[in-house]
Amino acid sequence: QVQFVESGGGLVQAGGSLRLSCAVFVSTSSIKAIGWHRQAPGKQRELVAVISSGGTTNYADSVKGRFTISRANAKNTVYLEMNSLKPEDTAVYYCYAVVTEPLRSTHWGQGTQVTVSP
């Protein structure tokens, strides 16, 4: 079973910063990638950022230059540094992990609320 511990959400004023963390716990499977999607009410879930096991990163166009995803010393812990936050960043942020053994599968954390006030 894949388990997640997410933290770092909260309320921040526009222009401020937050740092999300996601720790992924898996017994024997290999983790291919860890990242975040976000979903606002009435909107579809969208990719925010992801980092692969090889260190490759990918960001949504809307957050490029503002958000940075990185891997902690513990390889299964990932951080999302969010700077210059905008009200449109308000959403529930869901950490996710892709595992590849024995078969490729995607797993989702419980989510954490990020609210950016004007």
C-alpha positions as CSV (number, residue, x, y, z in Angstrom):
1,Q,0.0,0.0,0.0
2,V,1.2,3.5,-0.8
3,Q,0.7,6.1,1.9
4,F,1.3,9.8,1.8
5,V,2.0,12.5,4.4
6,E,1.3,15.9,3.0
7,S,1.8,19.2,4.8
8,G,2.5,22.9,4.3
9,G,-0.8,24.2,3.1
10,G,-2.6,27.2,4.5
11,L,-3.7,30.7,3.9
12,V,-1.3,33.3,2.5
13,Q,-1.6,36.8,1.0
14,A,-1.0,37.3,-2.6
15,G,2.7,37.6,-3.3
16,G,3.6,35.4,-0.4
17,S,5.1,32.0,-0.2
18,L,4.3,28.5,1.0
19,R,6.2,25.3,1.0
20,L,4.4,22.0,0.5
21,S,6.0,18.7,1.5
22,C,5.0,15.2,0.5
23,A,6.5,12.0,2.0
24,V,5.6,8.8,0.2
25,F,5.8,5.5,2.0
26,V,5.9,2.4,0.0
27,S,7.2,-1.0,1.0
28,T,8.9,-2.5,-2.1
29,S,7.7,-0.7,-5.2
30,S,9.9,1.6,-7.1
31,I,8.8,5.2,-7.3
32,K,9.0,6.7,-10.8
33,A,7.9,10.2,-10.0
34,I,6.4,12.4,-7.3
35,G,4.5,15.6,-7.8
36,W,1.4,17.7,-7.2
37,H,-1.8,18.2,-9.0
38,R,-4.3,20.8,-7.9
39,Q,-8.0,21.2,-8.1
40,A,-10.2,24.2,-7.5
41,P,-14.0,23.8,-7.0
42,G,-15.7,23.5,-10.4
43,K,-12.4,22.9,-12.2
44,Q,-10.6,19.9,-13.4
45,R,-7.5,18.6,-11.7
46,E,-4.4,19.8,-13.3
47,L,-0.7,19.1,-13.1
48,V,1.3,21.6,-11.1
49,A,4.8,20.1,-10.9
50,V,6.5,16.7,-10.9
51,I,10.0,15.4,-10.4
52,S,11.0,12.0,-11.8
53,S,13.3,9.5,-10.2
54,G,16.0,10.7,-12.5
55,G,15.6,14.3,-11.4
56,T,13.7,15.6,-14.4
57,T,11.2,18.3,-13.5
58,N,8.1,19.5,-15.3
59,Y,5.8,22.4,-14.4
60,A,2.6,23.8,-15.5
61,D,3.0,27.0,-17.6
62,S,1.1,29.0,-15.0
63,V,3.6,28.3,-12.3
64,K,6.9,28.3,-14.2
65,G,9.3,30.7,-12.6
66,R,7.3,30.8,-9.4
67,F,7.3,27.2,-8.1
68,T,10.2,24.9,-7.6
69,I,9.9,21.2,-6.9
70,S,12.8,19.4,-5.3
71,R,13.7,16.1,-3.7
72,A,14.8,16.1,-0.1
73,N,17.7,14.1,1.3
74,A,15.1,11.3,2.0
75,K,14.4,10.4,-1.6
76,N,10.8,9.7,-1.1
77,T,10.2,13.2,0.3
78,V,9.5,16.0,-2.1
79,Y,9.0,19.7,-1.6
80,L,7.1,22.3,-3.6
81,E,8.3,25.8,-3.0
82,M,5.6,28.2,-4.1
83,N,6.6,31.8,-4.4
84,S,4.8,34.9,-5.7
85,L,1.5,33.2,-5.0
86,K,-1.6,34.5,-6.8
87,P,-5.3,34.1,-5.9
88,E,-5.7,31.8,-8.9
89,D,-3.3,29.4,-7.2
90,T,-6.0,28.7,-4.6
91,A,-6.9,25.0,-4.8
92,V,-6.6,21.7,-3.1
93,Y,-3.1,20.4,-3.8
94,Y,-2.8,16.6,-4.1
95,C,0.5,14.9,-4.0
96,Y,0.8,11.9,-6.2
97,A,3.3,9.2,-6.9
98,V,3.8,6.9,-9.9
99,V,5.2,3.5,-9.1
100,T,6.5,1.1,-11.7
101,E,6.6,-2.2,-9.9
102,P,5.2,-4.6,-10.5
103,L,3.1,-2.5,-12.9
104,R,2.8,1.2,-13.4
105,S,0.2,2.8,-11.2
106,T,-0.6,6.2,-9.9
107,H,-1.5,6.9,-6.3
108,W,-2.9,10.1,-4.7
109,G,-2.5,11.7,-1.3
110,Q,-5.4,13.2,0.7
111,G,-4.7,16.7,-0.5
112,T,-4.0,20.0,1.3
113,Q,-5.7,23.3,1.0
114,V,-3.9,26.3,-0.3
115,T,-5.7,29.6,-0.2
116,V,-4.3,32.8,-1.5
117,S,-6.1,36.0,-0.5
118,P,-6.0,39.2,-2.6
